[in-house]
Amino acid sequence: MNRLLRVAVLVISTVPLYAQGQQPDAAKLKADARKVVGIIGADKAKIQTYCQFANLSDQLDQANQDKDSKKAVVLSQKIDGLKKKLGPEFVTLVDGLKNVDPDSPDSQEIASIIESLDDSCED
C-alpha cells in the first residue's frame, strides 16, 4: 500500500489540525514510530493484528475508491478496534499523526518506519 495512503488510513477518522498551526515534534513522532514498531515486532500476536490492520486498510482504500460508504464505515470500525489491540503506544502515535501534513517529508519517513512491519505479513 502507498506509504502516504497508510498514514491517511491511520488517521481516517480524525480531522487534521496542522492547518490550525499545531505542529508536532517530528523527531518525537519518528522516535515513537520506532518504539511502536519495536513493540509490535516483538509480539507475534500484535504482528498478526497489525497485518489484519494493514489488510483492512487496503480494503478501506478500495471501498473509498468505489464510493461504498456503508462498507467504509464497517471497515473503519474494525480498524479502530484493531488500533486499540495494538496498544496505547500505537493509539498515541496515530493521534500524533493527525497533526502532521501527510505530504511532508516527515510524514513519509514516519510511514516508512511503520511500514517496515509489512515485511512480517504474509501476502
Backbone torsions as a table, in degrees:
resi	resn	phi	psi	omega
1	MET	NA	144.6	177.8
2	ASN	-55.7	134.5	-177.2
3	ARG	-57.5	-47.3	-179.2
4	LEU	-64.4	-35.1	178.2
5	LEU	-65.5	-40.9	178.4
6	ARG	-60.7	-43.2	177.6
7	VAL	-63.4	-40.5	179.3
8	ALA	-62.2	-40.3	179.4
9	VAL	-66.5	-35.8	178.6
10	LEU	-58.5	-30.9	-176.0
11	VAL	-116.4	24.2	-172.2
12	ILE	-56.3	-34.3	-175.8
13	SER	-95.5	11.7	-178.3
14	THR	-117.0	159.1	177.5
15	VAL	-101.6	127.5	-179.4
16	PRO	-59.8	133.8	179.2
17	LEU	-103.7	-2.8	-177.6
18	TYR	-61.3	-27.2	179.3
19	ALA	-69.5	-19.4	179.6
20	GLN	-87.6	4.8	176.0
21	GLY	95.1	-1.0	178.9
22	GLN	-88.1	112.1	178.4
23	GLN	-111.9	126.1	179.1
24	PRO	-74.9	164.5	175.2
25	ASP	-79.6	105.9	-175.4
26	ALA	-60.3	-39.5	-179.7
27	ALA	-62.8	-39.6	178.6
28	LYS	-66.8	-42.5	178.7
29	LEU	-62.6	-38.9	178.2
30	LYS	-65.0	-42.2	178.0
31	ALA	-64.8	-41.3	177.7
32	ASP	-62.7	-40.2	179.2
33	ALA	-62.4	-43.2	178.5
34	ARG	-63.0	-40.3	179.1
35	LYS	-63.3	-45.7	-179.5
36	VAL	-62.7	-43.0	178.4
37	VAL	-61.6	-40.0	177.4
38	GLY	-64.1	-42.5	179.9
39	ILE	-65.1	-48.9	-178.2
40	ILE	-67.5	-42.5	-178.0
41	GLY	-63.8	-22.8	-178.5
42	ALA	-89.2	-2.5	-174.6
43	ASP	-127.7	112.2	-176.4
44	LYS	-58.5	-38.6	179.8
45	ALA	-65.4	-39.9	179.3
46	LYS	-70.9	-33.7	175.6
47	ILE	-61.5	-45.3	179.0
48	GLN	-61.5	-41.8	178.0
49	THR	-63.7	-42.0	178.0
50	TYR	-62.2	-40.7	-179.9
51	CYS	-64.2	-39.1	174.8
52	GLN	-63.3	-42.6	177.6
53	PHE	-57.4	-47.0	-178.7
54	ALA	-65.2	-40.8	178.7
55	ASN	-62.6	-47.1	179.0
56	LEU	-65.2	-33.0	177.1
57	SER	-62.8	-40.8	176.2
58	ASP	-62.8	-43.0	178.9
59	GLN	-64.6	-37.9	178.4
60	LEU	-64.7	-41.3	176.9
61	ASP	-58.8	-45.0	179.9
62	GLN	-64.9	-41.8	179.1
63	ALA	-62.3	-39.5	178.0
64	ASN	-67.2	-39.3	177.2
65	GLN	-65.0	-36.2	179.5
66	ASP	-82.2	-2.5	-177.6
67	LYS	57.3	38.1	178.0
68	ASP	-96.1	84.6	-173.1
69	SER	-66.9	-33.7	179.3
70	LYS	-64.1	-46.3	179.0
71	LYS	-65.0	-38.9	-179.9
72	ALA	-62.6	-39.2	179.0
73	VAL	-64.7	-45.5	-180.0
74	VAL	-61.8	-46.2	179.8
75	LEU	-63.6	-40.3	178.8
76	SER	-60.8	-40.0	178.3
77	GLN	-64.9	-42.1	178.4
78	LYS	-64.7	-41.3	178.8
79	ILE	-62.0	-42.2	178.5
80	ASP	-60.5	-40.5	178.0
81	GLY	-64.3	-40.1	179.2
82	LEU	-68.3	-36.5	177.6
83	LYS	-56.5	-43.1	-179.5
84	LYS	-65.4	-37.4	178.9
85	LYS	-66.6	-26.0	-179.5
86	LEU	-76.6	-9.0	171.8
87	GLY	109.4	162.2	-177.5
88	PRO	-64.1	-30.4	178.6
89	GLU	-65.1	-39.7	178.4
90	PHE	-65.4	-44.8	179.3
91	VAL	-61.8	-42.5	178.6
92	THR	-62.5	-42.3	178.1
93	LEU	-61.1	-46.6	180.0
94	VAL	-60.4	-42.9	177.9
95	ASP	-61.0	-39.2	178.1
96	GLY	-67.9	-31.8	-178.5
97	LEU	-70.2	-22.2	-179.4
98	LYS	-68.1	-13.0	178.4
99	ASN	-97.8	6.1	-176.6
100	VAL	-105.5	134.7	174.8
101	ASP	-64.2	117.3	-175.7
102	PRO	-63.0	-15.3	179.5
103	ASP	-94.0	-0.2	-176.4
104	SER	-78.9	154.1	175.3
105	PRO	-59.5	-35.5	178.6
106	ASP	-62.5	-42.4	178.8
107	SER	-62.0	-42.2	179.5
108	GLN	-64.7	-39.2	179.2
109	GLU	-67.6	-41.5	178.8
110	ILE	-63.9	-42.8	177.8
111	ALA	-60.3	-39.8	179.1
112	SER	-63.2	-40.9	178.3
113	ILE	-61.6	-47.7	-178.3
114	ILE	-64.9	-41.6	-177.6
115	GLU	-68.8	-9.9	175.8
116	SER	-61.6	-20.5	176.5
117	LEU	-70.0	-21.9	-178.3
118	ASP	-60.2	-27.0	178.6
119	ASP	-63.4	-20.8	-179.9
120	SER	-84.8	-9.6	-176.5
121	CYS	-94.2	141.7	173.8
122	GLU	-82.4	142.0	179.1
123	ASP	-82.7	NA	NA
